[in-house]
Amino acid sequence: MKHIHTFESFLNENTLNEWTDKAFKPAILDRGNSLDEKLFAKLMPKTAKTTDEAMERIWEFEGGTMFVHGQSFEVMPNGNAKDRPTYRLHQSQYWLNDTQLRWQGKDPKEEVNTTLLTVIDITNGQNKSLGSIWVDTKVFLSECRVVFELVKTSS
C-alpha cells in the first residue's frame, strides 16, 4: 500500500499537530491507498455519503496555502460484542480562516471543511493500514461520537 503524506507520518516523526502547506496539493487516492468504501459505509454510514463532495471540494484549494490540523482517535465500534475491532483514525483536517479564504477569492462561507481520514486496524496489537478517504469534517466528527467508543485521543 502506498504511503500518503498525512498526520500519521508526522506523528511518527514529530510532535507536530498543526502546520501550513504553502503549495497545497491534495493526496490522490487510488486502489493502492484508498479505504474500501463498502467497509467505510458500514463503519460510518452518514460520513460515507460525504466522500465524493469532500474530494471535489478539496481540489478547489490546490496550489494555495492550506492550514492542516492533525489528530488521531483510537476507537471501537459501539456495542457489547467481545470481539470488537479497535481502529486508529488519523485525521488531517484542512481549514482556512476568513482572511485566507478571501485572499483565494472565496466567500468565507465556503469553508474547506474537509478531512483526509486514514483508518488503521490496531486490534490485538496489529498496525494494518486499511486506507484513506476524503470526508466532510463536521459530519465525521459528529458521527464519530455516535458510532464509536473513544478509547484514546491525540492532538
WONORTA-V464074 format. One record per residue. N is the residue number from 1. RES is the residue in one small letter. SS is DSSP state (A for helix, B for strand, O for the rest). Layout:
BEGIN
<<N,RES,SS> <N,RES,SS>>
END
This chain:
BEGIN
<<1,m,O> <2,k,O> <3,h,O> <4,i,O> <5,h,O> <6,t,O> <7,f,A> <8,e,A> <9,s,A> <10,f,A> <11,l,A> <12,n,A> <13,e,A> <14,n,O> <15,t,O> <16,l,O> <17,n,O> <18,e,B> <19,w,B> <20,t,B> <21,d,B> <22,k,O> <23,a,O> <24,f,O> <25,k,O> <26,p,O> <27,a,O> <28,i,O> <29,l,O> <30,d,O> <31,r,O> <32,g,O> <33,n,O> <34,s,B> <35,l,O> <36,d,O> <37,e,A> <38,k,A> <39,l,A> <40,f,A> <41,a,A> <42,k,A> <43,l,A> <44,m,O> <45,p,A> <46,k,A> <47,t,A> <48,a,A> <49,k,O> <50,t,O> <51,t,A> <52,d,A> <53,e,A> <54,a,A> <55,m,A> <56,e,A> <57,r,A> <58,i,A> <59,w,A> <60,e,O> <61,f,O> <62,e,O> <63,g,O> <64,g,O> <65,t,O> <66,m,B> <67,f,B> <68,v,B> <69,h,B> <70,g,B> <71,q,B> <72,s,B> <73,f,B> <74,e,B> <75,v,B> <76,m,B> <77,p,B> <78,n,O> <79,g,O> <80,n,O> <81,a,O> <82,k,O> <83,d,O> <84,r,O> <85,p,O> <86,t,B> <87,y,B> <88,r,B> <89,l,B> <90,h,B> <91,q,B> <92,s,B> <93,q,B> <94,y,B> <95,w,B> <96,l,O> <97,n,O> <98,d,A> <99,t,A> <100,q,A> <101,l,A> <102,r,A> <103,w,A> <104,q,O> <105,g,O> <106,k,O> <107,d,O> <108,p,O> <109,k,O> <110,e,O> <111,e,O> <112,v,O> <113,n,O> <114,t,B> <115,t,B> <116,l,B> <117,l,B> <118,t,B> <119,v,B> <120,i,B> <121,d,B> <122,i,O> <123,t,A> <124,n,A> <125,g,A> <126,q,O> <127,n,O> <128,k,B> <129,s,B> <130,l,B> <131,g,B> <132,s,B> <133,i,B> <134,w,B> <135,v,B> <136,d,B> <137,t,A> <138,k,A> <139,v,A> <140,f,A> <141,l,A> <142,s,A> <143,e,A> <144,c,A> <145,r,A> <146,v,A> <147,v,A> <148,f,B> <149,e,B> <150,l,B> <151,v,B> <152,k,B> <153,t,B> <154,s,B> <155,s,O>>
END
